[in-house]
Amino acid sequence: MANNTGKKFGGREKGTPNVLTKEVRAVLKAVVFEEVALIQDHLKELDPKIRLQILIKLLPYVCPKLESVQHDLGEPVEWGIY
């Protein structure tokens, strides 16, 4: 039968962290930090064309893309800020 009372029976108490998730995140964090430390060495071993493609893909994570600025009619071309 389904529990229609709205009360929780069994399982973790509310607010108790999931131990497995915590452990998996810790392992993944360690792996990522090791790889970040080795990125420069890995990039030096690559063909220049592939290295440039990878750097282009990583660039948006370092520098945000700039949006173009539009000039609408009625706005002054120069704002007179000196």
PAVOZA-628622 format. One line per 3 residues: number of its first residue (from 1); their letters; for each residue x, y, z of N, C-alpha, C. Coordinates in Angstrom, 1 decimal. Layout:
N
NUM) A) X,Y,Z,X,Y,Z,X,Y,Z ~ ... $
***
This chain:
82
1) MAN) 0.8,-1.2,0.0,0.0,0.0,0.0,0.9,1.3,0.0 ~ 0.4,2.3,-0.6,1.2,3.5,-0.7,1.0,4.3,0.6 ~ 2.0,5.1,0.9,1.9,5.9,2.1,1.2,7.2,1.7 $
4) NTG) 0.0,7.4,2.1,-0.8,8.6,1.8,-0.9,9.6,3.0 ~ -0.1,9.3,4.0,-0.2,10.1,5.2,0.6,11.4,5.1 ~ 1.6,11.4,4.2,2.5,12.6,4.1,3.7,12.5,5.1 $
7) KKF) 3.7,11.5,5.9,4.8,11.3,6.9,5.8,10.3,6.2 ~ 7.1,10.6,6.5,8.2,9.8,6.0,8.5,8.6,6.9 ~ 8.6,7.4,6.4,9.0,6.3,7.2,10.2,5.7,6.6 $
10) GGR) 11.3,5.5,7.4,12.5,4.8,6.9,13.4,5.8,6.1 ~ 14.5,5.3,5.7,15.5,6.1,4.9,16.2,7.1,5.7 ~ 16.9,8.0,5.0,17.7,9.0,5.7,16.8,10.1,6.3 $
13) EKG) 17.2,10.7,7.3,16.5,11.8,7.9,16.7,13.1,7.0 ~ 15.8,14.0,7.0,15.9,15.2,6.2,17.2,15.9,6.6 ~ 18.0,16.3,5.5,19.2,17.1,5.8,20.4,16.2,5.9 $
16) TPN) 20.3,14.9,6.0,21.5,14.1,6.1,22.1,13.9,4.7 ~ 23.4,14.2,4.5,24.0,14.1,3.2,24.2,12.7,2.8 ~ 24.1,12.5,1.5,24.3,11.2,0.8,25.8,10.9,0.8 $
19) VLT) 26.3,9.9,1.5,27.7,9.6,1.7,28.3,9.2,0.3 ~ 27.6,8.4,-0.4,28.2,8.0,-1.7,28.4,9.2,-2.7 ~ 27.4,10.1,-2.7,27.6,11.3,-3.6,28.7,12.1,-3.1 $
22) KEV) 28.9,12.3,-1.8,30.0,13.0,-1.2,31.4,12.4,-1.6 ~ 31.5,11.1,-1.6,32.7,10.4,-1.9,33.0,10.5,-3.4 ~ 32.0,10.3,-4.2,32.2,10.4,-5.7,32.6,11.8,-6.0 $
25) RAV) 32.0,12.8,-5.5,32.5,14.2,-5.8,33.9,14.5,-5.3 ~ 34.3,13.9,-4.2,35.7,14.1,-3.7,36.7,13.4,-4.7 ~ 36.3,12.2,-5.2,37.2,11.6,-6.1,37.3,12.3,-7.4 $
28) LKA) 36.2,12.8,-7.9,36.2,13.5,-9.2,36.9,14.8,-9.1 ~ 36.8,15.5,-7.9,37.5,16.7,-7.7,39.0,16.5,-7.7 ~ 39.5,15.4,-7.1,40.9,15.1,-7.1,41.4,14.8,-8.5 $
31) VVF) 40.6,14.1,-9.3,41.0,13.8,-10.6,41.1,15.1,-11.5 ~ 40.1,15.9,-11.4,40.1,17.2,-12.1,41.3,18.0,-11.8 ~ 41.6,18.2,-10.5,42.7,19.0,-10.1,44.0,18.5,-10.6 $
34) EEV) 44.2,17.1,-10.6,45.4,16.6,-11.2,45.5,16.9,-12.7 ~ 44.4,16.7,-13.4,44.4,17.0,-14.8,44.7,18.5,-15.1 ~ 44.1,19.3,-14.3,44.3,20.8,-14.6,45.8,21.1,-14.4 $
37) ALI) 46.5,20.5,-13.5,47.9,20.7,-13.3,48.7,20.2,-14.5 ~ 48.2,19.2,-15.2,48.9,18.6,-16.3,48.5,19.2,-17.7 ~ 47.6,20.1,-17.8,47.1,20.6,-19.0,48.2,21.1,-19.9 $
40) QDH) 49.1,22.0,-19.3,50.1,22.6,-20.2,51.0,21.5,-20.8 ~ 51.4,20.5,-20.0,52.2,19.4,-20.5,51.5,18.7,-21.7 ~ 50.2,18.4,-21.5,49.5,17.7,-22.5,49.3,18.5,-23.8 $
43) LKE) 49.1,19.8,-23.6,49.0,20.7,-24.8,50.3,20.8,-25.6 ~ 51.4,20.8,-24.9,52.7,20.9,-25.6,53.0,19.6,-26.5 ~ 52.4,18.5,-26.1,52.6,17.3,-26.9,51.7,17.2,-28.1 $
46) LDP) 50.7,18.1,-28.2,49.7,18.0,-29.3,50.2,18.7,-30.5 ~ 49.7,18.4,-31.7,49.9,19.1,-32.9,49.4,20.5,-32.8 ~ 50.1,21.5,-33.3,49.7,22.9,-33.2,48.2,23.2,-33.6 $
49) KIR) 47.7,22.5,-34.7,46.4,22.7,-35.1,45.4,22.2,-34.1 ~ 45.6,21.1,-33.5,44.7,20.5,-32.5,44.8,21.3,-31.2 ~ 46.0,21.8,-30.9,46.2,22.6,-29.7,45.4,23.9,-29.8 $
52) LQI) 45.4,24.5,-31.0,44.7,25.8,-31.2,43.1,25.5,-31.1 ~ 42.7,24.4,-31.6,41.3,24.1,-31.5,40.8,23.9,-30.1 ~ 41.6,23.2,-29.3,41.3,23.0,-27.9,41.3,24.4,-27.1 $
55) LIK) 42.3,25.2,-27.4,42.3,26.5,-26.8,41.1,27.4,-27.1 ~ 40.7,27.3,-28.4,39.5,28.1,-28.8,38.3,27.6,-28.0 ~ 38.2,26.3,-27.8,37.0,25.7,-27.1,37.1,26.1,-25.6 $
58) LLP) 38.3,26.2,-25.0,38.5,26.6,-23.6,38.3,28.1,-23.4 ~ 38.5,28.9,-24.4,38.6,30.4,-24.2,37.3,30.9,-23.6 ~ 36.1,30.5,-24.0,34.9,31.1,-23.3,34.8,30.9,-21.8 $
61) YVC) 35.5,29.9,-21.3,35.5,29.7,-19.8,36.4,30.7,-19.1 ~ 37.3,31.4,-19.9,38.2,32.3,-19.3,37.8,33.8,-19.6 ~ 37.5,34.0,-20.8,37.1,35.4,-21.3,35.6,35.3,-21.8 $
64) PKL) 34.7,36.1,-21.2,33.4,36.1,-21.7,33.3,36.7,-23.1 ~ 32.3,36.3,-23.9,32.1,36.8,-25.2,31.5,38.2,-25.1 ~ 32.0,39.1,-26.0,31.5,40.4,-26.1,30.3,40.5,-27.0 $
67) ESV) 29.3,41.3,-26.6,28.1,41.5,-27.4,28.3,42.8,-28.3 ~ 27.8,42.7,-29.5,27.9,43.9,-30.3,27.0,45.0,-29.8 ~ 27.4,46.3,-30.0,26.6,47.4,-29.6,25.9,48.0,-30.8 $
70) QHD) 24.6,48.2,-30.7,23.8,48.8,-31.8,23.6,50.3,-31.6 ~ 23.6,51.0,-32.6,23.3,52.4,-32.6,21.9,52.6,-33.2 ~ 21.0,53.1,-32.4,19.7,53.4,-32.8,19.5,54.9,-33.2 $
73) LGE) 18.6,55.1,-34.1,18.3,56.5,-34.6,17.8,57.3,-33.4 ~ 18.2,58.5,-33.3,17.8,59.4,-32.2,18.8,59.5,-31.1 ~ 19.7,58.5,-31.0,20.7,58.6,-30.0,21.9,59.4,-30.6 $
76) PVE) 22.5,60.2,-29.7,23.7,61.0,-30.2,24.8,60.0,-30.5 ~ 25.6,60.3,-31.6,26.7,59.5,-32.0,27.8,59.7,-30.9 ~ 28.1,60.9,-30.4,29.0,61.1,-29.4,28.3,61.6,-28.2 $
79) WGI) 28.6,61.1,-27.0,27.9,61.4,-25.8,28.5,62.7,-25.2 ~ 29.6,63.1,-25.6,30.2,64.3,-25.1,30.8,64.1,-23.7 ~ 31.3,62.9,-23.5,32.0,62.7,-22.2,33.5,62.9,-22.4 $
82) Y) 34.0,63.8,-21.6,35.4,64.2,-21.8,36.1,64.0,-20.5 $
***
